[in-house]
Amino acid sequence: MKKENWVTQQNVRVGRADDGLGPNSDIGSRLRALYGAVQEEGVPDQLLDLLERLDSAEKAQQTGNSERNGE
């Protein structure tokens, strides 16, 4: 890396707020933006239905085990 480029990059880094990520602050900010957008998306109805069926199956299995154990 040329010295001029290195000095310019150091000046840019000094101007940024210290976010604790050091040289990875660009990557960190991009990841935050990406995951922030994903968090705002809704959960698909099909996935919610599948989770409800799984919960029901687990409860039925626990009830069956309790009855067999005499509880």
PyMOL commands that set and color helices and strands:
alter all, ss='L'
color gray80, all
select helices_A, chain A and resi 3-15+22-40+45-68
alter helices_A, ss='H'
color red, helices_A
deselect
rebuild
show_as cartoon
